[in-house]
Amino acid sequence: MDADTHDQRSPQRRLIELQIEHADLDAMIDQASENAGGLDELRLRRLKKRRLALRDEMARLHWLMDPKEPA
């Protein structure tokens, strides 16, 4: 996927994609936490960092779609 294709997506569609990825990461992190030998600590930290980045991007998209300040 090139940058032009990525930029042509609607914010709503991108938000849905991010929400799906975030939910997948949540499931992976939960599963790894339950299984002591599931993931090494470095990989777990990377997953959590990616999950936070997704949350930030979702918040940004929410703001773009519904800004609180009048235009």
HTML snippet that shows the backbone in 3Dmol.js (N, CA, C, O; Angstrom):
<script src="https://3Dmol.org/build/3Dmol-min.js"></script>
<div id="view" style="width:600px;height:400px;position:relative"></div>
<script>
const pdb = `
ATOM      1  N   MET A   1       0.859  -1.179   0.000  1.00  0.00           N
ATOM      2  CA  MET A   1       0.000   0.000   0.000  1.00  0.00           C
ATOM      3  C   MET A   1       0.900   1.236   0.000  1.00  0.00           C
ATOM      4  O   MET A   1       1.796   1.360   0.835  1.00  0.00           O
ATOM      5  N   ASP A   2       0.656   2.139  -0.935  1.00  0.00           N
ATOM      6  CA  ASP A   2       1.465   3.353  -0.988  1.00  0.00           C
ATOM      7  C   ASP A   2       0.804   4.476  -0.201  1.00  0.00           C
ATOM      8  O   ASP A   2      -0.330   4.342   0.260  1.00  0.00           O
ATOM      9  N   ALA A   3       1.513   5.566  -0.055  1.00  0.00           N
ATOM     10  CA  ALA A   3       1.031   6.689   0.757  1.00  0.00           C
ATOM     11  C   ALA A   3      -0.231   7.314   0.164  1.00  0.00           C
ATOM     12  O   ALA A   3      -1.105   7.762   0.905  1.00  0.00           O
ATOM     13  N   ASP A   4      -0.332   7.347  -1.179  1.00  0.00           N
ATOM     14  CA  ASP A   4      -1.517   7.938  -1.796  1.00  0.00           C
ATOM     15  C   ASP A   4      -2.778   7.158  -1.448  1.00  0.00           C
ATOM     16  O   ASP A   4      -3.814   7.752  -1.148  1.00  0.00           O
ATOM     17  N   THR A   5      -2.696   5.839  -1.486  1.00  0.00           N
ATOM     18  CA  THR A   5      -3.849   5.009  -1.128  1.00  0.00           C
ATOM     19  C   THR A   5      -4.220   5.242   0.325  1.00  0.00           C
ATOM     20  O   THR A   5      -5.401   5.346   0.656  1.00  0.00           O
ATOM     21  N   HIS A   6      -3.234   5.324   1.184  1.00  0.00           N
ATOM     22  CA  HIS A   6      -3.466   5.540   2.612  1.00  0.00           C
ATOM     23  C   HIS A   6      -4.157   6.885   2.861  1.00  0.00           C
ATOM     24  O   HIS A   6      -5.055   6.979   3.698  1.00  0.00           O
ATOM     25  N   ASP A   7      -3.738   7.915   2.139  1.00  0.00           N
ATOM     26  CA  ASP A   7      -4.292   9.250   2.342  1.00  0.00           C
ATOM     27  C   ASP A   7      -5.717   9.390   1.807  1.00  0.00           C
ATOM     28  O   ASP A   7      -6.450  10.278   2.240  1.00  0.00           O
ATOM     29  N   GLN A   8      -6.116   8.530   0.878  1.00  0.00           N
ATOM     30  CA  GLN A   8      -7.432   8.644   0.271  1.00  0.00           C
ATOM     31  C   GLN A   8      -8.524   8.001   1.122  1.00  0.00           C
ATOM     32  O   GLN A   8      -9.705   8.187   0.831  1.00  0.00           O
ATOM     33  N   ARG A   9      -8.170   7.264   2.147  1.00  0.00           N
ATOM     34  CA  ARG A   9      -9.171   6.637   3.004  1.00  0.00           C
ATOM     35  C   ARG A   9      -9.868   7.690   3.841  1.00  0.00           C
ATOM     36  O   ARG A   9      -9.282   8.707   4.211  1.00  0.00           O
ATOM     37  N   SER A  10     -11.123   7.428   4.128  1.00  0.00           N
ATOM     38  CA  SER A  10     -11.862   8.341   4.984  1.00  0.00           C
ATOM     39  C   SER A  10     -11.383   8.168   6.424  1.00  0.00           C
ATOM     40  O   SER A  10     -10.934   7.087   6.805  1.00  0.00           O
ATOM     41  N   PRO A  11     -11.479   9.227   7.222  1.00  0.00           N
ATOM     42  CA  PRO A  11     -11.094   9.106   8.637  1.00  0.00           C
ATOM     43  C   PRO A  11     -11.907   8.035   9.365  1.00  0.00           C
ATOM     44  O   PRO A  11     -11.393   7.365  10.260  1.00  0.00           O
ATOM     45  N   GLN A  12     -13.173   7.876   8.984  1.00  0.00           N
ATOM     46  CA  GLN A  12     -14.009   6.865   9.628  1.00  0.00           C
ATOM     47  C   GLN A  12     -13.478   5.462   9.361  1.00  0.00           C
ATOM     48  O   GLN A  12     -13.412   4.629  10.265  1.00  0.00           O
ATOM     49  N   ARG A  13     -13.101   5.212   8.116  1.00  0.00           N
ATOM     50  CA  ARG A  13     -12.563   3.887   7.764  1.00  0.00           C
ATOM     51  C   ARG A  13     -11.246   3.639   8.480  1.00  0.00           C
ATOM     52  O   ARG A  13     -11.019   2.549   9.007  1.00  0.00           O
ATOM     53  N   ARG A  14     -10.382   4.637   8.501  1.00  0.00           N
ATOM     54  CA  ARG A  14      -9.094   4.505   9.189  1.00  0.00           C
ATOM     55  C   ARG A  14      -9.309   4.244  10.677  1.00  0.00           C
ATOM     56  O   ARG A  14      -8.602   3.436  11.280  1.00  0.00           O
ATOM     57  N   LEU A  15     -10.288   4.933  11.267  1.00  0.00           N
ATOM     58  CA  LEU A  15     -10.592   4.742  12.682  1.00  0.00           C
ATOM     59  C   LEU A  15     -11.022   3.301  12.952  1.00  0.00           C
ATOM     60  O   LEU A  15     -10.601   2.699  13.940  1.00  0.00           O
ATOM     61  N   ILE A  16     -11.850   2.757  12.085  1.00  0.00           N
ATOM     62  CA  ILE A  16     -12.297   1.367  12.249  1.00  0.00           C
ATOM     63  C   ILE A  16     -11.108   0.415  12.158  1.00  0.00           C
ATOM     64  O   ILE A  16     -11.006  -0.528  12.942  1.00  0.00           O
ATOM     65  N   GLU A  17     -10.212   0.657  11.207  1.00  0.00           N
ATOM     66  CA  GLU A  17      -9.019  -0.188  11.073  1.00  0.00           C
ATOM     67  C   GLU A  17      -8.168  -0.130  12.339  1.00  0.00           C
ATOM     68  O   GLU A  17      -7.681  -1.155  12.818  1.00  0.00           O
ATOM     69  N   LEU A  18      -7.995   1.074  12.874  1.00  0.00           N
ATOM     70  CA  LEU A  18      -7.204   1.233  14.097  1.00  0.00           C
ATOM     71  C   LEU A  18      -7.878   0.545  15.282  1.00  0.00           C
ATOM     72  O   LEU A  18      -7.200  -0.066  16.109  1.00  0.00           O
ATOM     73  N   GLN A  19      -9.196   0.638  15.371  1.00  0.00           N
ATOM     74  CA  GLN A  19      -9.922  -0.007  16.464  1.00  0.00           C
ATOM     75  C   GLN A  19      -9.768  -1.527  16.400  1.00  0.00           C
ATOM     76  O   GLN A  19      -9.618  -2.183  17.431  1.00  0.00           O
ATOM     77  N   ILE A  20      -9.804  -2.079  15.199  1.00  0.00           N
ATOM     78  CA  ILE A  20      -9.623  -3.520  15.037  1.00  0.00           C
ATOM     79  C   ILE A  20      -8.215  -3.926  15.464  1.00  0.00           C
ATOM     80  O   ILE A  20      -8.038  -4.899  16.196  1.00  0.00           O
ATOM     81  N   GLU A  21      -7.219  -3.176  15.004  1.00  0.00           N
ATOM     82  CA  GLU A  21      -5.835  -3.483  15.377  1.00  0.00           C
ATOM     83  C   GLU A  21      -5.645  -3.351  16.885  1.00  0.00           C
ATOM     84  O   GLU A  21      -4.958  -4.167  17.499  1.00  0.00           O
ATOM     85  N   HIS A  22      -6.250  -2.329  17.482  1.00  0.00           N
ATOM     86  CA  HIS A  22      -6.148  -2.116  18.930  1.00  0.00           C
ATOM     87  C   HIS A  22      -6.769  -3.298  19.683  1.00  0.00           C
ATOM     88  O   HIS A  22      -6.197  -3.782  20.659  1.00  0.00           O
ATOM     89  N   ALA A  23      -7.934  -3.760  19.231  1.00  0.00           N
ATOM     90  CA  ALA A  23      -8.584  -4.900  19.872  1.00  0.00           C
ATOM     91  C   ALA A  23      -7.736  -6.163  19.739  1.00  0.00           C
ATOM     92  O   ALA A  23      -7.643  -6.953  20.678  1.00  0.00           O
ATOM     93  N   ASP A  24      -7.121  -6.352  18.577  1.00  0.00           N
ATOM     94  CA  ASP A  24      -6.239  -7.508  18.380  1.00  0.00           C
ATOM     95  C   ASP A  24      -5.047  -7.456  19.329  1.00  0.00           C
ATOM     96  O   ASP A  24      -4.669  -8.467  19.921  1.00  0.00           O
ATOM     97  N   LEU A  25      -4.461  -6.271  19.469  1.00  0.00           N
ATOM     98  CA  LEU A  25      -3.334  -6.119  20.391  1.00  0.00           C
ATOM     99  C   LEU A  25      -3.768  -6.367  21.837  1.00  0.00           C
ATOM    100  O   LEU A  25      -3.046  -7.009  22.599  1.00  0.00           O
ATOM    101  N   ASP A  26      -4.934  -5.864  22.213  1.00  0.00           N
ATOM    102  CA  ASP A  26      -5.461  -6.121  23.552  1.00  0.00           C
ATOM    103  C   ASP A  26      -5.542  -7.615  23.815  1.00  0.00           C
ATOM    104  O   ASP A  26      -5.120  -8.090  24.869  1.00  0.00           O
ATOM    105  N   ALA A  27      -6.082  -8.353  22.858  1.00  0.00           N
ATOM    106  CA  ALA A  27      -6.226  -9.801  23.017  1.00  0.00           C
ATOM    107  C   ALA A  27      -4.869 -10.481  23.136  1.00  0.00           C
ATOM    108  O   ALA A  27      -4.684 -11.366  23.972  1.00  0.00           O
ATOM    109  N   MET A  28      -3.917 -10.066  22.299  1.00  0.00           N
ATOM    110  CA  MET A  28      -2.573 -10.659  22.358  1.00  0.00           C
ATOM    111  C   MET A  28      -1.909 -10.374  23.700  1.00  0.00           C
ATOM    112  O   MET A  28      -1.298 -11.261  24.297  1.00  0.00           O
ATOM    113  N   ILE A  29      -2.030  -9.139  24.171  1.00  0.00           N
ATOM    114  CA  ILE A  29      -1.406  -8.754  25.437  1.00  0.00           C
ATOM    115  C   ILE A  29      -2.055  -9.492  26.596  1.00  0.00           C
ATOM    116  O   ILE A  29      -1.362  -9.976  27.490  1.00  0.00           O
ATOM    117  N   ASP A  30      -3.384  -9.582  26.588  1.00  0.00           N
ATOM    118  CA  ASP A  30      -4.082 -10.318  27.645  1.00  0.00           C
ATOM    119  C   ASP A  30      -3.674 -11.783  27.659  1.00  0.00           C
ATOM    120  O   ASP A  30      -3.425 -12.355  28.720  1.00  0.00           O
ATOM    121  N   GLN A  31      -3.606 -12.386  26.484  1.00  0.00           N
ATOM    122  CA  GLN A  31      -3.232 -13.792  26.391  1.00  0.00           C
ATOM    123  C   GLN A  31      -1.797 -14.007  26.867  1.00  0.00           C
ATOM    124  O   GLN A  31      -1.508 -14.976  27.569  1.00  0.00           O
ATOM    125  N   ALA A  32      -0.908 -13.106  26.484  1.00  0.00           N
ATOM    126  CA  ALA A  32       0.490 -13.224  26.892  1.00  0.00           C
ATOM    127  C   ALA A  32       0.632 -13.035  28.396  1.00  0.00           C
ATOM    128  O   ALA A  32       1.486 -13.666  29.018  1.00  0.00           O
ATOM    129  N   SER A  33      -0.187 -12.181  28.984  1.00  0.00           N
ATOM    130  CA  SER A  33      -0.126 -11.949  30.421  1.00  0.00           C
ATOM    131  C   SER A  33      -0.617 -13.170  31.196  1.00  0.00           C
ATOM    132  O   SER A  33      -0.111 -13.468  32.278  1.00  0.00           O
ATOM    133  N   GLU A  34      -1.603 -13.875  30.641  1.00  0.00           N
ATOM    134  CA  GLU A  34      -2.126 -15.069  31.296  1.00  0.00           C
ATOM    135  C   GLU A  34      -1.149 -16.236  31.196  1.00  0.00           C
ATOM    136  O   GLU A  34      -1.014 -17.021  32.135  1.00  0.00           O
ATOM    137  N   ASN A  35      -0.473 -16.346  30.063  1.00  0.00           N
ATOM    138  CA  ASN A  35       0.501 -17.414  29.851  1.00  0.00           C
ATOM    139  C   ASN A  35       1.891 -16.869  30.149  1.00  0.00           C
ATOM    140  O   ASN A  35       2.432 -16.073  29.382  1.00  0.00           O
ATOM    141  N   ALA A  36       2.456 -17.295  31.251  1.00  0.00           N
ATOM    142  CA  ALA A  36       3.741 -16.754  31.697  1.00  0.00           C
ATOM    143  C   ALA A  36       4.818 -16.861  30.618  1.00  0.00           C
ATOM    144  O   ALA A  36       5.653 -15.963  30.500  1.00  0.00           O
ATOM    145  N   GLY A  37       4.820 -17.920  29.839  1.00  0.00           N
ATOM    146  CA  GLY A  37       5.845 -18.102  28.818  1.00  0.00           C
ATOM    147  C   GLY A  37       5.390 -17.653  27.446  1.00  0.00           C
ATOM    148  O   GLY A  37       6.033 -17.995  26.454  1.00  0.00           O
ATOM    149  N   GLY A  38       4.310 -16.903  27.351  1.00  0.00           N
ATOM    150  CA  GLY A  38       3.735 -16.513  26.068  1.00  0.00           C
ATOM    151  C   GLY A  38       4.641 -15.635  25.232  1.00  0.00           C
ATOM    152  O   GLY A  38       4.967 -15.998  24.102  1.00  0.00           O
ATOM    153  N   LEU A  39       5.053 -14.506  25.745  1.00  0.00           N
ATOM    154  CA  LEU A  39       5.912 -13.573  25.009  1.00  0.00           C
ATOM    155  C   LEU A  39       7.034 -13.105  25.922  1.00  0.00           C
ATOM    156  O   LEU A  39       6.872 -13.020  27.140  1.00  0.00           O
ATOM    157  N   ASP A  40       8.172 -12.803  25.313  1.00  0.00           N
ATOM    158  CA  ASP A  40       9.235 -12.245  26.132  1.00  0.00           C
ATOM    159  C   ASP A  40       8.896 -10.811  26.513  1.00  0.00           C
ATOM    160  O   ASP A  40       8.042 -10.176  25.894  1.00  0.00           O
ATOM    161  N   GLU A  41       9.556 -10.327  27.511  1.00  0.00           N
ATOM    162  CA  GLU A  41       9.243  -9.007  28.083  1.00  0.00           C
ATOM    163  C   GLU A  41       9.425  -7.873  27.072  1.00  0.00           C
ATOM    164  O   GLU A  41       8.627  -6.935  27.046  1.00  0.00           O
ATOM    165  N   LEU A  42      10.453  -7.949  26.254  1.00  0.00           N
ATOM    166  CA  LEU A  42      10.697  -6.902  25.252  1.00  0.00           C
ATOM    167  C   LEU A  42       9.554  -6.857  24.234  1.00  0.00           C
ATOM    168  O   LEU A  42       9.062  -5.780  23.899  1.00  0.00           O
ATOM    169  N   ARG A  43       9.141  -8.006  23.751  1.00  0.00           N
ATOM    170  CA  ARG A  43       8.034  -8.047  22.774  1.00  0.00           C
ATOM    171  C   ARG A  43       6.744  -7.528  23.402  1.00  0.00           C
ATOM    172  O   ARG A  43       5.981  -6.815  22.749  1.00  0.00           O
ATOM    173  N   LEU A  44       6.496  -7.873  24.646  1.00  0.00           N
ATOM    174  CA  LEU A  44       5.307  -7.404  25.340  1.00  0.00           C
ATOM    175  C   LEU A  44       5.323  -5.879  25.479  1.00  0.00           C
ATOM    176  O   LEU A  44       4.301  -5.225  25.265  1.00  0.00           O
ATOM    177  N   ARG A  45       6.471  -5.316  25.833  1.00  0.00           N
ATOM    178  CA  ARG A  45       6.585  -3.858  25.933  1.00  0.00           C
ATOM    179  C   ARG A  45       6.350  -3.189  24.587  1.00  0.00           C
ATOM    180  O   ARG A  45       5.720  -2.133  24.522  1.00  0.00           O
ATOM    181  N   ARG A  46       6.850  -3.789  23.513  1.00  0.00           N
ATOM    182  CA  ARG A  46       6.642  -3.230  22.169  1.00  0.00           C
ATOM    183  C   ARG A  46       5.166  -3.257  21.790  1.00  0.00           C
ATOM    184  O   ARG A  46       4.655  -2.301  21.207  1.00  0.00           O
ATOM    185  N   LEU A  47       4.481  -4.346  22.118  1.00  0.00           N
ATOM    186  CA  LEU A  47       3.043  -4.435  21.829  1.00  0.00           C
ATOM    187  C   LEU A  47       2.272  -3.365  22.593  1.00  0.00           C
ATOM    188  O   LEU A  47       1.368  -2.730  22.049  1.00  0.00           O
ATOM    189  N   LYS A  48       2.635  -3.172  23.860  1.00  0.00           N
ATOM    190  CA  LYS A  48       1.953  -2.163  24.669  1.00  0.00           C
ATOM    191  C   LYS A  48       2.220  -0.763  24.134  1.00  0.00           C
ATOM    192  O   LYS A  48       1.329   0.086  24.137  1.00  0.00           O
ATOM    193  N   LYS A  49       3.441  -0.522  23.676  1.00  0.00           N
ATOM    194  CA  LYS A  49       3.773   0.785  23.110  1.00  0.00           C
ATOM    195  C   LYS A  49       2.985   1.026  21.826  1.00  0.00           C
ATOM    196  O   LYS A  49       2.500   2.134  21.596  1.00  0.00           O
ATOM    197  N   ARG A  50       2.854   0.008  20.997  1.00  0.00           N
ATOM    198  CA  ARG A  50       2.067   0.130  19.761  1.00  0.00           C
ATOM    199  C   ARG A  50       0.597   0.383  20.086  1.00  0.00           C
ATOM    200  O   ARG A  50      -0.071   1.173  19.418  1.00  0.00           O
ATOM    201  N   ARG A  51       0.098  -0.305  21.130  1.00  0.00           N
ATOM    202  CA  ARG A  51      -1.296  -0.120  21.542  1.00  0.00           C
ATOM    203  C   ARG A  51      -1.537   1.328  21.972  1.00  0.00           C
ATOM    204  O   ARG A  51      -2.572   1.905  21.638  1.00  0.00           O
ATOM    205  N   LEU A  52      -0.599   1.919  22.705  1.00  0.00           N
ATOM    206  CA  LEU A  52      -0.727   3.322  23.110  1.00  0.00           C
ATOM    207  C   LEU A  52      -0.696   4.263  21.909  1.00  0.00           C
ATOM    208  O   LEU A  52      -1.440   5.243  21.857  1.00  0.00           O
ATOM    209  N   ALA A  53       0.169   3.958  20.949  1.00  0.00           N
ATOM    210  CA  ALA A  53       0.238   4.782  19.741  1.00  0.00           C
ATOM    211  C   ALA A  53      -1.078   4.713  18.972  1.00  0.00           C
ATOM    212  O   ALA A  53      -1.541   5.719  18.436  1.00  0.00           O
ATOM    213  N   LEU A  54      -1.674   3.532  18.920  1.00  0.00           N
ATOM    214  CA  LEU A  54      -2.971   3.389  18.252  1.00  0.00           C
ATOM    215  C   LEU A  54      -4.035   4.198  18.973  1.00  0.00           C
ATOM    216  O   LEU A  54      -4.869   4.846  18.340  1.00  0.00           O
ATOM    217  N   ARG A  55      -4.005   4.160  20.295  1.00  0.00           N
ATOM    218  CA  ARG A  55      -4.987   4.914  21.081  1.00  0.00           C
ATOM    219  C   ARG A  55      -4.847   6.409  20.808  1.00  0.00           C
ATOM    220  O   ARG A  55      -5.848   7.112  20.671  1.00  0.00           O
ATOM    221  N   ASP A  56      -3.614   6.894  20.730  1.00  0.00           N
ATOM    222  CA  ASP A  56      -3.379   8.311  20.417  1.00  0.00           C
ATOM    223  C   ASP A  56      -3.902   8.669  19.030  1.00  0.00           C
ATOM    224  O   ASP A  56      -4.528   9.713  18.846  1.00  0.00           O
ATOM    225  N   GLU A  57      -3.642   7.795  18.056  1.00  0.00           N
ATOM    226  CA  GLU A  57      -4.099   8.057  16.691  1.00  0.00           C
ATOM    227  C   GLU A  57      -5.629   8.021  16.621  1.00  0.00           C
ATOM    228  O   GLU A  57      -6.230   8.819  15.901  1.00  0.00           O
ATOM    229  N   MET A  58      -6.258   7.114  17.352  1.00  0.00           N
ATOM    230  CA  MET A  58      -7.722   7.063  17.367  1.00  0.00           C
ATOM    231  C   MET A  58      -8.293   8.344  17.971  1.00  0.00           C
ATOM    232  O   MET A  58      -9.288   8.873  17.476  1.00  0.00           O
ATOM    233  N   ALA A  59      -7.678   8.838  19.023  1.00  0.00           N
ATOM    234  CA  ALA A  59      -8.143  10.083  19.642  1.00  0.00           C
ATOM    235  C   ALA A  59      -7.993  11.247  18.670  1.00  0.00           C
ATOM    236  O   ALA A  59      -8.864  12.115  18.602  1.00  0.00           O
ATOM    237  N   ARG A  60      -6.899  11.271  17.923  1.00  0.00           N
ATOM    238  CA  ARG A  60      -6.678  12.326  16.928  1.00  0.00           C
ATOM    239  C   ARG A  60      -7.747  12.275  15.838  1.00  0.00           C
ATOM    240  O   ARG A  60      -8.271  13.311  15.429  1.00  0.00           O
ATOM    241  N   LEU A  61      -8.064  11.088  15.378  1.00  0.00           N
ATOM    242  CA  LEU A  61      -9.083  10.950  14.338  1.00  0.00           C
ATOM    243  C   LEU A  61     -10.463  11.339  14.861  1.00  0.00           C
ATOM    244  O   LEU A  61     -11.243  11.970  14.147  1.00  0.00           O
ATOM    245  N   HIS A  62     -10.764  10.969  16.097  1.00  0.00           N
ATOM    246  CA  HIS A  62     -12.034  11.377  16.707  1.00  0.00           C
ATOM    247  C   HIS A  62     -12.124  12.901  16.711  1.00  0.00           C
ATOM    248  O   HIS A  62     -13.162  13.468  16.370  1.00  0.00           O
ATOM    249  N   TRP A  63     -11.048  13.552  17.092  1.00  0.00           N
ATOM    250  CA  TRP A  63     -11.033  15.007  17.152  1.00  0.00           C
ATOM    251  C   TRP A  63     -11.219  15.609  15.760  1.00  0.00           C
ATOM    252  O   TRP A  63     -11.950  16.586  15.599  1.00  0.00           O
ATOM    253  N   LEU A  64     -10.554  15.026  14.745  1.00  0.00           N
ATOM    254  CA  LEU A  64     -10.698  15.529  13.374  1.00  0.00           C
ATOM    255  C   LEU A  64     -12.119  15.381  12.862  1.00  0.00           C
ATOM    256  O   LEU A  64     -12.621  16.248  12.147  1.00  0.00           O
ATOM    257  N   MET A  65     -12.765  14.288  13.224  1.00  0.00           N
ATOM    258  CA  MET A  65     -14.128  14.050  12.734  1.00  0.00           C
ATOM    259  C   MET A  65     -15.163  14.875  13.490  1.00  0.00           C
ATOM    260  O   MET A  65     -16.213  15.208  12.941  1.00  0.00           O
ATOM    261  N   ASP A  66     -14.873  15.204  14.746  1.00  0.00           N
ATOM    262  CA  ASP A  66     -15.838  15.931  15.567  1.00  0.00           C
ATOM    263  C   ASP A  66     -15.108  16.935  16.461  1.00  0.00           C
ATOM    264  O   ASP A  66     -15.042  16.752  17.677  1.00  0.00           O
ATOM    265  N   PRO A  67     -14.558  17.999  15.857  1.00  0.00           N
ATOM    266  CA  PRO A  67     -13.838  18.982  16.681  1.00  0.00           C
ATOM    267  C   PRO A  67     -14.782  19.679  17.658  1.00  0.00           C
ATOM    268  O   PRO A  67     -15.931  19.977  17.331  1.00  0.00           O
ATOM    269  N   LYS A  68     -14.278  19.930  18.852  1.00  0.00           N
ATOM    270  CA  LYS A  68     -15.109  20.548  19.898  1.00  0.00           C
ATOM    271  C   LYS A  68     -15.218  22.057  19.723  1.00  0.00           C
ATOM    272  O   LYS A  68     -16.175  22.670  20.195  1.00  0.00           O
ATOM    273  N   GLU A  69     -14.246  22.657  19.048  1.00  0.00           N
ATOM    274  CA  GLU A  69     -14.251  24.102  18.859  1.00  0.00           C
ATOM    275  C   GLU A  69     -14.965  24.443  17.550  1.00  0.00           C
ATOM    276  O   GLU A  69     -14.845  23.707  16.571  1.00  0.00           O
ATOM    277  N   PRO A  70     -15.694  25.536  17.528  1.00  0.00           N
ATOM    278  CA  PRO A  70     -16.335  25.940  16.265  1.00  0.00           C
ATOM    279  C   PRO A  70     -15.295  26.296  15.206  1.00  0.00           C
ATOM    280  O   PRO A  70     -14.247  26.864  15.515  1.00  0.00           O
ATOM    281  N   ALA A  71     -15.591  25.965  13.989  1.00  0.00           N
ATOM    282  CA  ALA A  71     -14.633  26.200  12.897  1.00  0.00           C
ATOM    283  C   ALA A  71     -14.600  27.661  12.490  1.00  0.00           C
ATOM    284  O   ALA A  71     -13.851  28.034  11.587  1.00  0.00           O
TER     285      ALA A  71
END
`;
const viewer = $3Dmol.createViewer("view");
viewer.addModel(pdb, "pdb");
viewer.setStyle({}, {cartoon: {color: "spectrum"}});
viewer.zoomTo();
viewer.render();
</script>
